[in-house]
């Protein structure tokens, strides 16, 4: 059995006994296993979830370790200049060695993995999240716990990427490589944004939001924006006992050639044609 498999088995056993851990294993030994797992997440050697042939594979033991950490670690006070924090999870550090740029006002928790070339404007990345190489996390954007963000992504100002820890088997948000998420978008509840997508400002995408093809009117999926397209926030009419209402959806307004990158002027024209701010 590999070292990671042994660690996973230990964490799974602790999870089964989570309501009485110290009767199952000494607290110090349990915390050592948990801390080892969080360190692997932090370094990128282990990840919470991955896409395999289009299917989400969740490594539940990694999420279980995060949840166990909150049970096992004590609160600690951290002082940074005039600022004071009280938490069970320390902040991430050693950014220079990781070749990550972090602007004052930005922070990431230990257990989040940032690949080389990531830029964090005043923003936040939570534990268990993974942010790919060359990605920009712009001002006041948040990357929730366990979210998986690809390489060369732009999370524009105020973007909210939802997090998910419980239940451990729940799939996190995935954002593919070479994607631009427009200002103030919300992507949550295990939703997926494919590779090369431009998601127009203000769009809301959750696991239950319909994604519709503007050319055919067909519903493509719930909560999954396909690769290489421009998608915007929209509504579709639904009738209820109280009347007819516009229910939110995401509308695919243009298909892109794989690898196609729009210059800013062309992108503005595409989105403005459909009344979407950039």
N, C-alpha and C positions, 0 to 999 in steps of 0.2 A: 504494500500500500504506500502511495506517495505521501510526502509530508503534508501536502495540501489536503489530501483525502483523509489523513489521520486527524488533521485539525478540524475539517468539516464534520467528521464523526463526533469529535469531542464537543463541538458547538451544538450539534443536533441533540446530543445526549443532555447537555445543559439546558437546552430549550425545553426538552420533555420534562425536566425537573425544575422549571423556572420559578415555580411558586415556593420551592423549598430547596434552593440551590445548595446551601451549606450542609444540608443533610446528605447530599449526593457527592459533593466535592468541596474541599476547603476553599474559602472565598479567594484567597491569594492565588491559588492554582487556577481557579475559574477565571479570575480577572486576567491572569497571564495569557490564557488562551484567547480571550476576547480581545485584549490589546494587540496580540499578534495578528489577529484577523483584521483589525482596524488599520494596523500598520501596512498590511498587504494591500488593502483598499487604497490607502493613502499613496502608496508607491506605484499603484497601477498593476501590480502582479496578480491581483484578483479583482474581478468586477462583479457588481450586483446582478447584472443581466446583460445579455447579448442577443443579437439577431442572427439566427442560423437558418439559411434558406427561407428568409422572410418570416420565420416564426420566432417569437420572443421566448428565450430560455432564461428563467429566473433562477439564480443560485440562492436558494432560500437560506442556506446556512450563513451567508454573508449578511443578509438582512437580519437574521436572528441574532448575530453577534452584535449588531448595532443596538438592537432592542435590549439585549442583555447588558450592554455597557451602561445604559441608563439605570438599570437596577443595581449594578455592582459598583460603579464609580461614585465617589462623594463629590459634593459641590465644592468648587474652588473659586477663590477670588483672584482675578487677574487685573492688574493696573497697567494701563498704557498712557503715559503722560497724565492728562487730567481725566481720562476715561477709566471707568471701573466696570468690570463684568463679573457676574457670578453664574457659573455654569458647570456642567459635568464633563463637557468636551472642550479640550484646549483648541486654540486656533492653529491653523496650518502655518508652517514656517519654512525657511530655507528656499525662498522663491528664486533668489539669484542662481543657486545651484541647479534649480529646475528650469532655468531660462524662461521664467514667467514674469511679466510686468504687472505690478500691482500698484495702482494709484492710491494715494491717501484717501481714506474713506471706504476702501474695499476690504472685504475680509472673506476668508474661507475657513471652514472647520476642518480639523484633523479628520482624516478618513475620506476627504474629497480628493480626487486625482485630477491634476491640471497638467496637460501635456506641454512640451516646449512650444513657445511662441504664443501662448494664451496671454491675452491682455484683459485685465480687470479694471475697468473704470470704477468709480464708487458704486459698488454692487456687492452681491452676496452669493456664495456657493455653499450649499449645505452638505453634510456628511453623506457619504455613499455616492455622491454625484461624480460624474466623469465628464471632463470637458476636453475636446480634441485639439490637436495641434493647430496653432494659428487662429484660434477662435477669439472673437471680441465679445466680451460680456460688458455691454455698454452701461451708461449711467442709470442707476437705480433698477437695473435688471436683477432678477433673482433666479437662481437655479436650485430647485427644491431637492430634497433628500432623494438620492438614488437615481435622479434623472440622468440620461445618457445623451450627451451632446456631441455631435460629430466634429470633424476637422473643417477649418476654414469657414466656420459659421459666423454670422453676425446676429447676435441677440441685441436688437436695438433698444433705445432708451425705454425704461419702464416695462420691459417684457417680463411676464410672470410665467416661469416654467414650474409647474406643480410638482410637488414631492409626494412620495408614497412609501410608508414603512410597514403599515399594517393593512391587511394581513400579509405575512411574509411572502406568500405566493403571488401577490398582486404585481402586475407588470408596471414598471415605471414608464415615464415619458421617454420617447426616443425622437431625436432630431438628427436627420441625416447630414452627411458631408455637403459642403458647398451650398448651404441654405441660408437665406436671409429671412429672419423673423421680424416683421415690421413693428414700429413703436406701439407700445401698450397692448400688444397681443397677449392672450392668455392661452397656454397649452397645458392641459391638466388631465388627471384621471386616466393615465395610461395611454393617452393619444399619441399618434405617431405622425411625424412630418418627414416625408421622404427626402431622398437626395436631390440636391439642385433645385429645391422649391423656393419660390418667393411667396411669402405669406403676407398679404397686405395689412397695413396698420389697423389695429383695433380688432382683429379677428379673434373669435373665441372658439377654441377647438378642445372638446372633451371626448371621452370615449363614446359618448352617445350622440354627438352632433353629426347630422348627416353631411356627407361630402358629395356634392352634386356636379355633374358635368354640364356646363352652360350650353354646350352645343346640342346635346341630346335630351337634357332634362333627367337623365338616368341617375339614380343614386348609386354612387360608386362604392361607398362603404359607410361605416359609422366610425368616426374618429381617426381615420387614416387618410392623409393627403398623399397621393401617388407621387412618384419620382418625377422630376423635371417638368414642373408646371408653375404657373402663376395662379394663386388662389386668393380669394377675397372674402370678406364677411358679407353675408346676405341674409335674407329671410324668405321663407316660403309660407304660403297661406294654409292654415289649418282651421277647420270648423269644429267648434265646441258648443256645448249647450248654451253658453253665454254669448256666443257670437263667433265671428271669424277673426283670427289673429295671425300676425306674422311671427312664425317661429324661427329661431336662428338656425342658420346652416352655413357651410363654407362652400363657395362656388369656384370651381376650376374654370377660369376664363381663357386660359391659353396653355397649350402644350409646348414645351421647349424641346429642342434637339438635345440629346444627351451630351453633356459637356458644354452646352451653350451658356454664355455669361452675358447678361445685358449690361450695357453701359447705363449710367444713371439717367441720362436724358431719355433713352428708349424705354427704360423701366417706368419713369414718370408718365410717359405718354400712355403706356399700357394701362396703368392703374387709374390715371385720370379719365380715360375713356369710360371707365366703369364707376366713376365717382368716388374713388378711394384716395385718401390722403397718403402722402409718402413721408 
